[in-house]
């Protein structure tokens, strides 16, 4: 069984599948994840992407079982390679949803929060645990976390590396919705059907507008809205012909 499974379709699924290490990602996993993201982006019939993990965990971060034996230069090169994959996830022109059950720690937390939406079970455990290993946040977490919880709280969570369970995750806004574990699959399925029903141009334009708001002035946002609406309406007319 490959460590990352890609299940294409209107609702495409990418499943981290190394349950013996709580789906920690090794080099092969990253390669397969990158290939699956490219496949989803290029599939005209795919409307929504769901990231999930097998065996009751989402992803326990990078697989460090072999220790850190690489040189600092090799570490930096690998980080940039992984960063290119995470940028692909973050900039997909279609909605992405993290289905989070169990542990989502280290870069697993980064991958979950890097999705457009997060639906988690009541046994979720988020954690920026990099500091426990003498390391700094990666996978985009240093950018994502302060935008969700604020700068001071992000520094607390990153420096202490403590585990955040479902009640606190709900309070901090780390997930859009937290549901009983037994209902997670059904709720995610319902959300995906609603997302897949959105017109592709409308969905893509909405994501671009909200992501771009961080670096836009109000006037620029209005102009961007006008351009996005023009494209969405033109696409609606094309489809209805």
C-alpha positions as CSV (number, residue, x, y, z in Angstrom):
1,X,0.0,0.0,0.0
2,X,1.5,3.4,-0.9
3,X,2.1,5.8,2.0
4,X,-0.2,8.4,0.3
5,X,-3.2,7.3,-1.6
6,X,-4.9,9.4,-4.3
7,X,-8.5,8.6,-5.0
8,X,-9.6,10.8,-8.0
9,X,-13.2,11.9,-8.6
10,X,-15.5,14.8,-8.4
11,X,-14.7,14.8,-4.7
12,X,-11.0,13.8,-4.8
13,X,-9.4,12.3,-1.7
14,X,-5.8,12.2,-0.7
15,X,-5.2,9.8,2.2
16,X,-2.1,9.7,4.3
17,X,-1.6,6.0,4.9
18,X,1.2,5.1,7.3
19,X,-0.9,4.3,10.4
20,X,2.0,2.5,12.2
21,X,3.6,5.9,12.6
22,X,0.4,7.9,12.8
23,X,0.8,8.9,9.1
24,X,4.1,10.7,9.6
25,X,5.4,11.7,6.2
26,X,8.7,10.3,4.8
27,X,10.4,11.3,1.5
28,X,8.2,9.0,-0.6
29,X,5.1,10.4,1.0
30,X,6.0,13.9,0.0
31,X,6.7,12.9,-3.6
32,X,3.3,11.1,-3.8
33,X,1.5,14.1,-2.2
34,X,3.0,16.4,-4.8
35,X,1.9,14.1,-7.6
36,X,-1.6,13.8,-6.2
37,X,-2.0,17.6,-5.9
38,X,-0.9,18.0,-9.5
39,X,-3.3,15.4,-10.6
40,X,-6.2,17.0,-8.8
41,X,-5.3,20.5,-10.2
42,X,-5.2,19.1,-13.7
43,X,-8.4,17.0,-13.5
44,X,-11.3,19.1,-15.1
45,X,-13.9,16.9,-13.4
46,X,-12.5,17.3,-9.9
47,X,-14.3,19.9,-7.8
48,X,-13.2,19.4,-4.2
49,X,-10.1,17.9,-2.5
50,X,-10.3,16.2,0.9
51,X,-7.1,15.5,2.8
52,X,-7.4,12.8,5.5
53,X,-5.4,10.2,7.3
54,X,-5.9,6.5,7.9
55,X,-6.1,4.6,11.2
56,X,-7.5,7.3,13.4
57,X,-4.8,10.0,12.9
58,X,-4.5,12.8,10.4
59,X,-0.7,13.3,10.3
60,X,2.0,13.2,13.0
61,X,4.3,15.5,11.0
62,X,7.5,14.6,9.4
63,X,9.0,11.1,10.0
64,X,12.0,11.8,12.1
65,X,12.5,8.1,13.1
66,X,15.9,8.1,11.3
67,X,17.2,11.1,13.2
68,X,18.5,14.3,11.6
69,X,21.8,13.3,10.0
70,X,21.7,15.7,7.0
71,X,23.9,18.8,6.8
72,X,22.3,22.2,7.3
73,X,22.4,22.8,3.5
74,X,20.7,19.5,2.8
75,X,18.0,20.4,5.4
76,X,17.4,23.8,3.7
77,X,17.2,22.1,0.3
78,X,14.6,19.6,1.5
79,X,12.6,22.3,3.2
80,X,12.4,24.2,0.0
81,X,11.3,21.1,-1.9
82,X,8.6,20.5,0.7
83,X,7.6,24.2,0.6
84,X,6.9,23.9,-3.1
85,X,4.4,21.1,-2.4
86,X,2.7,23.0,0.3
87,X,2.5,26.1,-1.9
88,X,0.7,23.9,-4.5
89,X,-1.9,22.9,-1.8
90,X,-2.4,26.5,-0.6
91,X,-2.8,28.0,-4.1
92,X,-5.1,25.3,-5.6
93,X,-7.9,27.0,-7.6
94,X,-10.5,24.6,-6.1
95,X,-11.8,24.2,-2.6
96,X,-9.7,22.0,-0.2
97,X,-11.0,20.5,3.0
98,X,-9.0,18.8,5.8
99,X,-10.8,15.9,7.5
100,X,-9.0,15.8,10.7
101,X,-9.3,12.8,13.1
102,X,-6.8,12.3,15.9
103,X,-3.3,13.8,15.7
104,X,-2.5,16.7,13.4
105,X,0.9,17.8,14.8
106,X,4.0,19.4,13.4
107,X,3.8,19.7,9.6
108,X,0.6,17.7,9.9
109,X,-1.0,20.7,11.6
110,X,0.5,22.9,8.9
111,X,-1.1,20.8,6.1
112,X,-4.5,20.8,7.9
113,X,-4.6,24.6,8.4
114,X,-3.3,25.1,4.9
115,X,-6.6,23.8,3.5
116,X,-9.5,26.2,2.9
117,X,-11.7,24.4,5.4
118,X,-11.1,22.2,8.4
119,X,-13.6,19.7,9.8
120,X,-12.3,17.8,12.8
121,X,-13.5,15.1,15.1
122,X,-13.9,15.5,18.9
123,X,-10.7,13.4,19.4
124,X,-8.6,15.8,17.4
125,X,-5.2,16.8,18.8
126,X,-3.4,19.8,17.1
127,X,0.1,20.7,18.1
128,X,3.0,22.9,16.9
129,X,5.5,20.5,18.5
130,X,8.6,21.6,16.6
131,X,10.1,23.2,19.7
132,X,10.1,19.9,21.5
133,X,12.6,18.6,18.9
134,X,14.7,21.7,19.0
135,X,13.3,22.9,15.7
136,X,11.3,25.8,14.3
137,X,7.8,25.8,12.7
138,X,7.6,24.8,9.0
139,X,5.1,23.9,6.4
140,X,3.8,27.5,6.5
141,X,2.6,27.3,10.1
142,X,4.4,30.5,11.1
143,X,2.3,32.3,8.5
144,X,-1.0,30.5,9.1
145,X,-1.2,30.3,12.9
146,X,-1.0,34.0,13.7
147,X,-3.6,34.8,11.1
148,X,-6.0,32.3,12.9
149,X,-5.2,32.9,16.6
150,X,-3.3,36.2,16.7
151,X,0.4,36.8,17.1
152,X,0.7,36.4,20.9
153,X,-1.2,33.2,21.0
154,X,0.7,31.8,18.1
155,X,4.0,32.4,19.8
156,X,2.7,30.7,23.0
157,X,1.6,27.6,21.0
158,X,4.8,27.4,19.0
159,X,7.2,28.0,21.8
160,X,5.5,25.6,24.3
161,X,4.5,23.0,21.7
162,X,1.6,21.8,23.8
163,X,-1.2,19.7,22.5
164,X,-4.5,21.4,21.7
165,X,-7.5,19.2,22.2
166,X,-10.9,19.6,20.6
167,X,-12.5,22.1,23.1
168,X,-9.6,24.5,22.8
169,X,-9.3,24.0,19.1
170,X,-12.9,25.0,18.7
171,X,-12.3,28.1,20.9
172,X,-9.2,29.1,18.9
173,X,-10.9,28.6,15.5
174,X,-8.5,26.0,14.3
175,X,-11.4,24.1,12.8
176,X,-14.6,25.3,11.1
177,X,-16.5,22.6,12.7
178,X,-15.8,19.9,15.3
179,X,-18.1,16.9,15.4
180,X,-18.3,13.5,17.1
181,X,-15.8,11.1,15.6
182,X,-18.6,8.8,14.4
183,X,-20.2,11.6,12.4
184,X,-17.0,13.0,10.8
185,X,-17.2,11.1,7.5
186,X,-20.9,11.9,6.9
187,X,-20.5,15.6,7.7
188,X,-17.4,15.9,5.5
189,X,-19.4,14.2,2.7
190,X,-22.2,16.6,3.1
191,X,-19.9,19.6,3.0
192,X,-18.1,18.3,-0.1
193,X,-21.4,17.8,-1.9
194,X,-22.3,21.5,-1.2
195,X,-18.8,22.6,-2.3
196,X,-18.9,20.5,-5.4
197,X,-22.2,22.2,-6.4
198,X,-20.6,25.6,-6.5
199,X,-19.8,27.0,-10.0
200,X,-16.0,26.4,-10.5
201,X,-15.4,30.0,-11.4
202,X,-17.3,31.3,-8.4
203,X,-15.5,29.0,-6.1
204,X,-12.0,29.8,-7.5
205,X,-12.8,33.5,-7.5
206,X,-14.0,33.5,-3.9
207,X,-10.8,31.7,-2.7
208,X,-8.6,34.1,-4.6
209,X,-10.4,37.2,-3.2
210,X,-10.2,36.1,0.4
211,X,-6.6,34.9,0.2
212,X,-5.6,38.1,-1.5
213,X,-7.3,40.3,1.1
214,X,-4.3,40.0,3.3
215,X,-2.2,42.0,0.9
216,X,-4.8,44.3,-0.7
217,X,-6.1,47.7,0.2
218,X,-9.8,48.1,0.4
219,X,-9.9,49.9,-2.9
220,X,-7.9,47.1,-4.5
221,X,-10.2,44.5,-3.0
222,X,-13.2,46.2,-4.6
223,X,-11.4,46.2,-8.0
224,X,-10.5,42.6,-7.6
225,X,-14.1,41.8,-6.8
226,X,-15.3,43.5,-10.0
227,X,-12.8,41.5,-12.1
228,X,-13.7,38.2,-10.3
229,X,-17.4,38.8,-10.8
230,X,-16.9,39.6,-14.5
231,X,-15.2,36.3,-14.9
232,X,-17.8,34.4,-12.9
233,X,-20.7,35.9,-14.9
234,X,-19.0,35.2,-18.2
235,X,-18.4,31.6,-17.2
236,X,-22.1,31.2,-16.2
237,X,-23.2,32.5,-19.6
238,X,-20.8,30.2,-21.4
239,X,-22.1,27.1,-19.5
240,X,-25.8,28.1,-20.1
241,X,-25.5,28.4,-23.8
